[in-house]
Amino acid sequence: MVAPVTAPPTEQETVLYCSTTISYLYWKWNEDFDKNSPKVRKSRSSSKIPPKIGKLTNLKFLFLEDNNLNGSIPKEIGCVHFLTELALYKNHIDGSIPSSLGNLSNLVNLFLYDNELSGFVPPEMGNLSNLGQLFLSINHLTGPIPPTFGNLKKLTILSMFGNSLFGPIPSEIGHLNSLKELSLLQNNLSGSIPASLGSLGNLTILHLNNNSLFGSIPTEIGNLKSINGLQLDENQLHGSLPTSFANLSNLIYLFLSDNQLTGPIPQGIGDIINLDTLELEKNNFIGNLPQEICHGGSLLYFVASNNHLDGRIPESFKNCTSVVRVLLGGNQLIGDISKDFGVYPNLKFIDLSHNRFYGSLSSNWGQCQQLQILLLVGTIPKEIGRLISLERLRMNGNQLSGAIPFEFGSLTNLEYLDLSSNKLRAVSVLLSFFGFFLFMQRRKTDLESKQSKTKGQVLFLSVLQFNGRTLYDEIIKVTNGFDALYCIGKGGHGIVYKAELTSGDIVAVKKFNQPQHDAVSREG
């Protein structure tokens, strides 16, 4: 989270402003120094904030961000009683936060993020009664969040993510009625989520993910009518998802993945019209998907894989043309794959594997022109050749039957193909030698890229009228175990070999480098 830019104060104000062009600062006072008109000049190299900063008793603004400063914050800074803004972020300041900061009762904005501060957060900071924004993120702070923070009645933003804070979230945080953003992610916080957080009527952002929180999610969280973003993923939360979540009418994104949540997904979640991201994977949810999913036509990312969901794909999802990424694999969903899905012009990734879908892939799938990664089941229609943006196609471990269409030769961006462990028969020539040569010409820039450092390699290409095992064995034999003698091209994704089979057919086989992550997950 980035602190807001504050304009330099007027000449009439007592100001110390140090721009990012100054790398080192040193304060030197002459004999005629007037404490009522403090001045600063660049004298000789120094990278620490000097204790004499405490003599600037009329100072209101101190901006020292992004100056490569190190050392600790001097305790004397607590003597600058008129200070309203203190910006020390993006430096290398270490040590603990001095408790004397609690003396700065006029302080409105305090930016200490992205440093190397350590130790406990002093409870005296709860005395900063005028504080509006507090940024302590991306440091090495430990210990509990002080309950005295409940006294910061004017606080609108509390950002403490990316530290090593531990202990429970103080229930007193729920007394901060002006709070709009609460970011405590990526710490070691434990205990349950305080029900008092449901009283924060102005809260728009609540990020508690990547901690060790446990217990059930309080029903009171459903009272956060202003909330836009809610992240509770990667904790140890259990129990059912409160039905009150359907009341979060302004919600834009909801992350609940990697917990131990059970029970059904509240049907009302599908009615949240502005929801564009819903991530529920790796829980123990049961029952049907929300029937009105994508009701508002805003849904972009829908992830509910690796649960125990069953039932059919909701009819409303057939018209969800906004979706970009859909992961529903690893459930017990059922339905006709040719009828229950529509045309998704923006779709780039869909995983329907390891469910109970049946039927053939309809020609509609050929109209998903942006599709890059496809993990599904059924027979393979020739229209799949229209997916010119497809980069990864995994259909392994299903009940695929029939022939691999010749139109696969049009997939010139394809980098990863896995059709193993199916029931494919009478496999047509996927790529003739000439066709593959044209494919390689189109990707000639890729051929010059550096080779992957991974050692493992896997063959994903099956061609001609052989079963996969027989064909693989013959290719190994006729290329002498992929001997370099048969190499006809190299690229960043693998090596291409020429293989002349006993049938007289000549094929080009690309042996892909094993991806570092076999399972593709959502970037961020």
N, C-alpha and C positions, 0 to 999 in steps of 0.2 A: 504494500500500500504506500502510495506516494503522498507526502505531506503537501498541502496547498502552498502555492507560491505567494509569498508576502511581498508587497512592494516596499522599496526602501522608504523610510520615513522622511519627513520634510526637514529642511535645514534648521528650522526652529526647534526641533526636538533633539533631545540628547540621544545621540545614536552612535553605535559602533557597527559598521557594516564592512565585512571583509569578503570580497568577491572570490570566486574560485580560481582567479588568476594568481592569487597570493598563496604560495606554497608554505612559507614559514613566517611565523609572527613572533615578534619580541617587543614587549612593552618596556619602555625606558622613560622614566620621569626626570625632568630637569628641575633645577632649584626653584624655578618660578612657577612650578606646577600649581594650577588652580583646580581644586577638587570640584568646583561648580561648573567647570568647563573642560572635562576630560578630553584628551586627544590621544590618538594612537598613531604611531609611525613605524614603518618597517625599518628595523635597525640592523640586526645581525641574525643569522640563521638560528631558528629555534622551532621546535615542533610540539611544544607543550603549552598548555594554557597556564600562564603564571599565576601564582597566588595573589599578585597585586591587582588582579582583576576585581578583587573585593573592594578596592578603593574607588571604583567607579560607581559611587553611591547614587548618582542621578540617572544611571543608564536604564533605558527602557527596552532597547532592542539589541540582542547580541546574536549575530549570524556568523557562524564559523564552519558551516557545513562544507564537506568535500574539500578539505584543506590538508589531508594527509597528516592530521594531528595524531599524536600518541600521548602516552602518559595518562594520568588519571584526572578526573574533574576535581579541581581544588575545593576544599570545604569552604574557602573564603567566598565562593560564589554566592553563598547564602546571605552575604551582607549587602548584595545589590537589591535592595528592597523594592525598588520601583520597576524592576524588570517585568515586562509583560510577555516577551517572546524570547525563547532560548532555543536556538537551532545548532546542534552539534552533530547532526547525522552524517553518515558516510565518511567516517574517519577511522582511526585505529585506537580510539580511546579505550583504555582498559581500567581495571580496578573496579571497585564498587561504587554505586551511586551514593554520594554523600547525603547523610540524613539532613544536613543543613539546607538542602533544596526545599525542605518543608517550610522554611521561613519565608519563601517567596510568595506571599499571599496575594500579590497582584498578578501572578503569572497566569496567562491565558492559554498559551500554546507551548508545549514542551516536546521537542523532537530530538530523541537520543538514539534513534534506530540505526541499524547497520554499523555497529561498532563492536568492540570486544569486551563490553562490560560484563562483570561477573558478580557473584555474591547475591545476597537476598535483596529484594526490593524493600527499601526502608518504609516502615508504616507511617513515618512522619509525612510522607507524600499525601496522605489523606487530609492534611491541613491546607492543601492548595484549593481553597474554596472557590476561586474564580476560574479554575482550570477548565478549558473547553475541549482541548485535544491533547491526548497523551499517547505518544508513539515510543514504545520501548522494544520494538520487534528486532529480530535478527541480531541477538546478542548471546551471551552465555549465562544469563541470569538463572538463578536457582531459587529453591525455597517456595513457599506458598504465596499466593496473591493476597496482599494484606486486606483483611476485612475492613480496614479504615477507608478503603477506596469507596465504600458505600457513602462516605461524606461528600464526595465530589458531585454535588447536585447539578452543576452546570456542564458536566462532561457530556460531549456529543460523540466522541470517538475514543475508544480504548483499544489500542492495538499492541498486543504483547506476543504475537506469534513468533515461532522460530527460536525459542529459548529452551530451557530445561526446567521450567517451573513444575512443581509437583504439589500434591495435596488436592483438596476439593476446590471447586469454584465457590467462592463465598456467596451465601444467599443474599448478602447485603448488596451485591451488584444489582439485584432486582429493584433497589430503591432509586436507581439513577434514571429518573423519569425523562430526562432530556437525551438519553443515550440513543444514537442512531446506528452506530457500528460497533460491534463487539467481536474482535478477532483474537482468539486464543488457540488457534490451531498449531500443530507441530510442537507440542510440549509433552510433559509426562503427567498431566493432570488426571486425577482419579476421582472416585466417588460418583455420585449420581448428578444428573443435571438438575439444578435447583428449580423447583416449581415457580419460584419468585420471578424467574426470567420472563414468565408469561405476562408480567405486569408492565413490561417495557413497551408501551403502546406506540412509541415513535421509532422503534427499532426496525431498520431496513436490512441490515446484514448481521447474521449470526453464524460465525465460523468456529466450530468446536472440534473439527475433524482432526484425525491423527493424534489422538490422545489415548488414555486408558480408561475412559469413562465407562461406567457399567450401570446396571439397573434399567428400568423402563423409561421411556420418553414421557415426560409429564403431559397430561392432557392439556394443561395450561398453555403449552407452546402454541396450541391452536388459537389462542387469543391474540397472537401477534398479527393483527390485521394489516400492518404497514410493511411486513417483511417481504423483501424481494429475493434474498438469497439465504438458503439454509443448508449448511453443510455439517452433517453429523457422522460422516463416513469414517471408517477405520478406527472404530472404538470396540467396546465389548457390550454394547447395548443389547438388551433382550426384551422379550414381551411383545405384545401386539402394537402395531402402529395406531395411535389414537385416531378415531374417526373425526376428531376436531380438526385434523389437518385439512379437511375439505373446506374449512372456513378461511384458509390462507389465500384469499382471493387475489392478492397482488403478487403471489409467488411467481418468480421467473425460473429459478433453478432449485432443485432439491436433490441432495446427495445423501443416501443412506447406506451405501454399499459397505461390504466387509464388516458386518455386525452379526448378531445372532437373533435378529428379529423374526418373529413367527406370526402366524395368523394370516388373515386375508389382507390384501391391499385395499384400503378404503375406496369404495366405488366413487365417492365424491371427488377424489383427486383428479379424475378425468375431466371434471367440469371447470377446472382452473384455466381460464381462457388464455392467460399470458404465459403459461408454463412452456418453456422451450427445452428444458433439460430435466429428465427424471432418471436417476440412477439408483437401482435397487439390488444390484447383483450381489451374489455371495451372502445370502441370508437364508432363511427357512420359510419364506412366504409360501402360502398355500392358496388354493382356490383360483378363481378366474382373474384375468386382467380386467382393469376398469373398463366398463362397457362404453363409456364416452371418452375414451382416451383420444387425445388430439381434438377435443371438442372445439377449442378456439382456433385451430388451424395454425398454431405457433410451434408445435413440437418439432424439435430438431434432433435431439439425442434421447433415445429411449433404450435403457439398459436394464434388463431384468433377468439375465442369465444366471444359471446355477442356483436355482431355487427349487421349489416343488410345485410350481404352478401347473394347472391343468385347464381343460376346457378349450374352446375355440378362440381364434383371433377375433377380437371385436369387429363388428361390421363397420364401426366408425373409422377404424384404422385403414380400411380399404381406400378411403378418400383423403388420407393424411399425406398430401403431396408435399408438405414442408419437410419431411424427415430426411436427415442426412446420414444418420448412423443408428442402426437397430441391432441389438444383441439380445436374443431370446433363447440361446442354446442352453442345453442342460436342464430342461424341464420335462413335463409330460403333456405339453400342448398338443392338440390334435386338430386336424382339418385338412381340407383339400387345397393343396398348394397352388393349384391352377385357378381356384375360384375365390379364395379368401384374401388374396392380395391384389392390390391395384397397380397403377402406374405411378412410379415415384421419380419424377424428373431430377430431383436433387440428391437422390440416394447414392452414397459412396461405399457403404459398408453394411452388410446384413449377415447375421449369423442365426440360422434356424436349425442348426445341427443338433443331434441327440434329442429329438422330440419324437412325436408320433404322427408326423404329417404324411400324407399319401397323395397319389395322383402325379400327373406330369407337370413340368414347368410350362406355363402358358407363354404365348408370344408376347404378353405384356412385359415380361422380364427383359425382352430385347429393346424396350423403349426407355429403360433406365440408363440413359446415355452417360451419366456421371459415375456409374457404379465402378468401383475399383477393387473391392474385395467381396467375394460371394461365398458363403458357406451354407449350403442347403441340400435338399434331397429331391428325389424324383428322377424321371428320365430327362435327358438333355436335349432341348429343342435346338434347331439350327439357328433360331433367332438370337441365341446367345452370342453369335458372331458379331452382333451389332454393338456389343458392349466394348467399344473401342478404347475406353479408359481403364478397363479391367487390368489390375496389376497382380492380384492374388486370387486364385480360385481353388478352394478346398472343398471337396465333396466326399472325402474319404469316410469310411466307416458308416455308410448308409446302405440303402437297398437300390442303388442305381442300376438300371438295366438298359438294354438297347445299345445303339452305336454311338460312338463319339463323332459328332458332326464334322464334316470337312470344313465347315465355316470357322472352326477354331483357328484356322490359319490367318484369319483377319484380326486376331487379338494381338496386335503388334506391340502392345505395352505389357503383355503378360510376363511376369517374372517368376511366379510360383504357381505350380499346378500339381495338385494331389488328388488322384482319382482312385487311390488304392482301397482295397477291402470293400469292393462292391461286387455286382453281378453283371458287369458289362460283357457284351458278346458281339461277335461279328464287327469288330472295331475297324472302322474305315481308316485309310491313311490320313493321319492327322496333319502332317506336314511333309510334303515331298522334299527331296533334296533341293530342287529349284525354288520351291516356295519358301523353304527355310532360309535359303540364301538371300532372297528378297527381304525377308524378315530381319536378317542380320544386317543388311545394308541400311535399313531404316533406323537401326539402333547402333550405327557404327560409332557414335560418340560414346555410347555406353561400353563398347568393347575395349576402349582405351582407359577406362577407369581402373582404379587400383583394386586388386583382388582382396576379397574378405580374408581376415586373419583367422577365421574359424577353421578348425581342422575337419570337422565332420561334414560329409557331403551325402546328399540323397538324390536318387534318380526319381523324378516325378512324371516322366513322360511315357505313355503307353501308346503304341501304334501297331497297325496291321492286325491280321486275324490270328492273334495269339492271346492266351490268357497272360496276365501280367507277370506271373512267376516264370513261365516258359520264355517269354520275350526277354525278360531281364537276363535270364541265364544265357540266352543266345547272344545278346549284345555284349555281355562280359566276355564270352568266348571269342567272338569274331573281332573284338577290339583288344584282345589279349589283356583283359582287365583294365581297359581305358589307358592303354599305352600311349605315350606321347606321339608315337608314329602315326596314329590315327587322328590326331588333333588338327582341326581346321579353323579354329578361332578361340579366342579367350576374351573374357569380359569381367566386369566387376561382380556379375551375378553367377558366373560359372564358366565351364569350358565346353566347347562344342566338338563332338567327335563324328567322324564319318564311319558308318557301319554298313557293310554289305552282308545281308542275311542269306541263309541257305536257300531261301525262296527266290533269290535273284534280285529282290528289292534292295534299293540303296536308300538309306535314311540318314538324316543328321539328327543326332541326339545331344541335347544340352544337359549336362550334368550340373545341376544347380548347387551352389554353396549352401550348406545348411544354415538357415536363418538363426540369428542369435536368440531370438525369442520366437519359438514355434507358434505360440498362441499370440494372436494380435490383440492388444488391449487398447482402450481409449487413451489418447495422449492427454493429458490434462488436465 
